[in-house]
Amino acid sequence: WDYNAAEPFDFTAALVDDAAANPEPDPDAIVIRTIVDQMSFDTDSFTVSAGETVKIWFENPDYTPHNLIIGEPGSAEEIAAAAEGLGPIGFAVGFLPDNDKVIAATELLYYREYQMIEFTAPTETGDYDFLCTFPNHWMTMRGVMRVVGQE
């Protein structure tokens, strides 16, 4: 956006630019957002079919940075500990640890940022963890991705 004080400000153009910067989620995507000032996601579970393509639209309207990590069943604590163990380089790698139990992940998203990730759901049914690995967030920012057999 280029502003020149000698010219009148075009509010319509600013609104169009803002709309372009904030597209709507893909209609096929599972939408997960953070809740402002609550250190939580707006959903604690969702269900997918084994082996299907999964699209997750993750949006962060909170002022605190967050990410969304999908992990193997029962892996939340291990993944969170590995992320916290990153120390000072955590920001540089988005608090995404190099851990074999991570299935899919977003980047670390800041205020009003969003990202869609796409991955293939595991073929083994079960309850898979999802969490935010920003330090100390995983205790309240976590949930379950239920993988069920194809119908």
N, C-alpha and C positions, 0 to 999 in steps of 0.2 A: 504494500500500500504506500503510495507516494502522496504526501500531503504538501501543499503549497499554500501558505497563509494568504497570498494575494488572490487566490481563487476561492469561491464559495465551496463549502464542504458538501459533498453529495451523499446524503444519508442513505439513499436507495442503493447506491453502489456498495456502501459498507454493509448493508443488510444482505445483499446478494453474496458478497464475499464471505460473510459469516456463515450463511447457509451452505455454501460450497465447502467450507472448512468443517462442517458438522453434518455429514451425510447420515441418512437413516441406516439402521442395521439391515443386513441382508435378510429377506423374509424367511429364508431357510435356517437362519442362525439361532442358536440358543443365546439369549441376551442375559448377560450378567453385569451388574453395575455395583459400584461401591456405594455405601450409604454415608453421606457427609457427616463428619464428626462422630461416627458410631463405630469405627474400626470393624466393619463387617460388610459382607456381600449382601445383596438384596435377595439372594436365594441360597438355601442350604443344601439343595439337591436337584438333580435333573437325571433323566433316564435316556439312554441311547441303546441302540441295537448292536450286538456284537458284530464286528467287522464292517460296520457302516462308516461312511464319511461323516465326520462331525465338524460343524462350524460353530465356533463360539465367538460372539461379539462381546468383547470386554471393554467397558467404559468406566473411566474414573472421574466422577464429578467432585471428588474430595480434594482438598488442598494438600493432603499427604500423598506421597507416591505409593503406588501399589502395583503388584503384578498378579498373575494368575497362573499357577502351576498345577498340572494334572499329574498325579503320581500313582504308582502301584498301590494295591490295597494295603492299608496299615503303614504307609511310608511317610506320612506327614511329619512326624517328629524327626525322623532321620534326615529328610530333605531340609527341614527348617534349621536343624543343627548345622548341617553342611553349609547352608546359606549364611548363617550367622558367623561361622568359622572363616568366611571369606575376609572378614575384617575390612581394612581400608579399601581394598579393591572391589568390594561389594557393589558400590555405585557404578563402577566401570563395566561390570558384567551384569548389571541389573538384578543383583542378588539371586542369580540363577546358578546354582552349584553344578559342577560336573558330577552327576550322580546317575547311575544306571536305572534308578527307579523313576526318573522323570520321563513321562510319556510325551507331554507337550507343554509349551509355556509361551506366555506373552513376554514382551519387554517390560521394563519398569515404566509405568505410565504416570505422568504427572497430571496436574489439574486440567480437566476437560480433554484429556487425550483418550484415544480409543484405538483398539486394534482387533482385527479378526484373525483368529488362527483356525487352521483346518488340518485335521489329522484323521487317521483311521482308528476307530474304536478297537480296543483289544478284542480278540476272539474268545477269550475266556470270560465267562460271566462273573459278576461279583460287584462289590462296592469299592470303587476307586476313589482315592482322596483328591480333593482340590484345595488349594491354599494360597495365601499370599506369603512370600518369603522375605518381605522387608523385615528387618530385625524386630522381634517381639510381636509381630502381627498375627502369626499363624495360630495362636491360641484362640483367637476369636474370629479370625478370617479363614474359615475352612468349611468344607462341605463334602458331599458325596456325589460322585458320578456313578449312577447305577447302570451297569452293563447287563442287559437281558438278552435272551436268545432271540433270534430273528423269528418274526411271526409269519 
